[in-house]
Amino acid sequence: MQNTARQLLVSLIVVAAWLEAASLLADWPQANGPHGNFNPRRHGYELLEDLNRAQLVWESEDRDLGYAKGSSSGYVRHLAQREGHPGSCSGVIVADGMALASSFRPTGKVWAENLPHLKHDKNREWISEHGEKLKKNLRIDADDLLLAIDLKTGKTRWKAIEQSKGLNLYMGKREGFGVAPAWHDGRVFSMGTTGRLYAYDAGSGEKLWETNIDVAHERMEAEKQKALDNRTLPGKFGWDASLVIADGVLIVPTYDSAIDMSLRGVNVENGDVLWEQQQACSRYATPAVFHHDDHQYVLVANRRGEMRMIEPRSGKVLWTVTGLAPTYYALSPSATHVFVNVPSAHVNPKKAKDKQPWGLLAAYRIAPEKAELAWTMPDEPPFWFENHMDICAMRRVLIRDGKVYFFGHGHTLDPNYSSRHFSILDEQTGKVLMTTTKLSGSPMMYLVGDRLLYVPDASHSDRLTMQLFTTDPSDFRQLGKTWKPPHTSTTAYEVFMETPYVDGRLYLRTEQGTIRCYEIVSKK
């Protein structure tokens, strides 16, 4: 009897350890989440109904990630008045029991005296007044960083510092460096600010290999040298798409200053280039990962009106849809559908001179063999949005459980009409199940558990708040009150700084250069 009880106890301990390990692997391994479409895994927790009861679990001890987004006209003032230093505007990923984030920090001796692209600042006066602190943050050279933080304690597991391999990039309202790392099979992959790729062992932080994105790297190195020679901070360079893994291949955005961005498939073992697709994706969009019959595919759309499905191991384009309207934002496919932009029949009055129509989303039924138009959202004001970078680069649609969650952000000349509509539609038919004008902002959205986590304004750091809603279109309502996290947040702009939800917890970057972990599970 005692042996049986002892065996049962041992079994329970083993099961508990297995559940804990499984929980730690229920992660967010890349910018667009575990499924490559921004939907978190489900954990079965009962979540809080009021986010104001969220509990701070830990704040990272390392403060080196920087404060990301500055201001269009007050960048030098931000450098002088804030604590810390500039950094990337990339989101956190969660894998292998760690929160991981990449950034950069100013280093070296050469600092910028000439700031011609910051016309609204009295630069020399500010530099003189604030002295060494400002000079430190105006250094042109930079270290590329990758930080690994223990999920249980918030302590630093390891920190990779690539000394003087980076560039201190100006981040105002727009642009900036927003490339999040990616994790796969015990390795972490990160991109540096001058187009270098790094691979590290996730357990130890040991560097496994380093390579570069030749053309982009050469261009950025030339910009860095010019900046050092002229003592001038480089101009705005937006690198907004993040690294992803599809079928064991690292998919790398190769930054193109033209309309669209090229993609590379890279061997995770050694960094070798497997293939490249030219101008395949909008430069604002992290490639989506489409799951089908235990295989993964790369799904992208671009501003030239094309959508492609790419087999990640060979780089073969399986099909291409043409004749679409420009699609700036990151795609978020379900197992059967994806939404891309098609031309509305109505011209945006603000763009009448160019005869530019409103943006309008259409559902395409997709598989590795083909894509076909399923239905189009109603060509009516609640579903329009302005078809240009400032609005259209913002991710605006999620699909789960046969429902489509969409936020329209059009504009109208009628002052009595709300341009912001949130709607839930049926995935198969396009039937509008509900629509409301009560939600505001330029939101970032996640479907967490049985809730919609809604961030009304994910583009302005001091305005970042969060709300929870039900997901039932027949009983759609806010749960609890709006929550403003008790720290100074940081954000990106058109391309959001993603906030992972993993295992009942949220992971947020702060203006203080740290990561904070909040638990949102109900304790009752």
C-alpha positions, 0 to 999 in steps of 0.5 A: 500500500505504501509502495502504491502511494509512493508511486502515485506521488512520484507520478504526480510529481512527474506530471506536475513537472511535465505540465510546468515544462509544457506551460513554458513551451506554450510560447510566442516564438516570433513577432506574429505568435505561435501560429504565425497569425497573431493568435495566442495559444489557448490555456483554459484559464479563467481570465480577469474581467477587470484588467485593473486587477492585473498583478505585476509578476516581475520587471526585468533587472536589465534596462538596456532595451531603450525607450524606442519611439521618440517624437517627430520634432522633439527627438533631441529633447527626448534624448536629453530629458529621458532616462536611458538611451534610444533603442529598437521598437521591436516587440518581445518574444517568449520561448524556452522559458525566457522573454527575448528582445533585441535592441541596440545602444549607443557606443563609441566616441564619435557623436553627432553635431549636425542634425539637419533632419531635426529642424525644429530643435535648437540642436547646438543649444541643447547639446551645450546645455545638457552636455555629456548625457546628450552626447552619449545618446547622440553617439553614432556607433552602436552595440547590437543587443539580444536580451534573454530574461527568465520567465519565472524571476525576471532575472537576466539569463544571458545577454549577447552584445555585438560590440560596435556592429550596429548603428544608432538609428534615429527613431521619431514618430515613424520609421525606426528599427523594429525587427523582433527576433525569432526562436526555433528548436533551441536557437534564437535568431536576431538581426542587427541594425546594419543588416547582420544576422546572428544565431545564438544557443537559447540555453547559453547565449553562445553565438552559433553563427553570424552572417549578413544580408549583403546588399542591405548590409553594405548600404547600412555600413556605408550610411554608418561610415558617412555618419561617422565622417560627417558627425551627423545622425543618419536619416530615418531608416524604417526596418519594420518586418520581423524574422519568422520561422516557417517549416524550419527555415528562417525567413528574413526581410531584406529591407528594400527602399523601393515600394516592396521588400524582398525575402530570403529563406536562410538555413538555420544551421549555418546562415546560408541563403537558400532562396530569395524572392524579390519585392514579395512583401510590403516593407511594413509587414512581417510575413505570415505563416500559413498552416496546412496538413502539418506543413507551414507556408509563407504567405505575403502580400505587397503594395503592388497588388500581389499576394503569394504563397511560398514553399519555405524550403525551396522558395518556390512560389506556389501561386500568385494573385494579382490585381489587388489593391496595395496591402501594407499590413501584416496578414493574419490567416486562419486555416482556410482564409486570409484578408487582403485589400481590394479596390472599393468602387468609391473614391476617397474624397481626400484623394479625389485628385489622384482618384484613389479609392477607399481601402476595402478588404476581401476574403480569399479562400486559400490552400497550397494549391490555389487561392480564390475570392470568397467574398468582399466586405460590404463596400460601405463606410463602416468598412472603408479605410484610407489606403495609405501607409499611415493607416493601412500599415496597422494590422486590422483583422483577426480570424478565429473560431469562424469569426472575423474581427475587423476595425475600420478606420476610414475618414469622411467629410461628414462631421456627424459620422463616425469613421471608426467601426468595429465589426464581427463577421462570419468567416465563411459567408461575410455576414455582418454579425455586429458592428459598433462605433463605441470602440476607438483609436487605431487599435492592436487586438488579440484574441486571448482565451474567450476574450478580445484584448483591445489596445485602443491606441498602440501608437502613442506611448503615453496613451497606451491602455488596454480593454477586455471585451467578450467575443460573442457578437450577440453579447459584445460588451466591455468587461471591467474598466479600461486599464492603464498599465502602472508604468510608462509604456513605449510603442512603435507607430504604424507597425505595432510593437507586439505584446505577447500573451502567454500562459495567462501573462502579458509581456510589455516593454517599457520606456525605462528600457525594461520588460514587465510581466503582468498576470491576468488570470482570475484567482477566485 
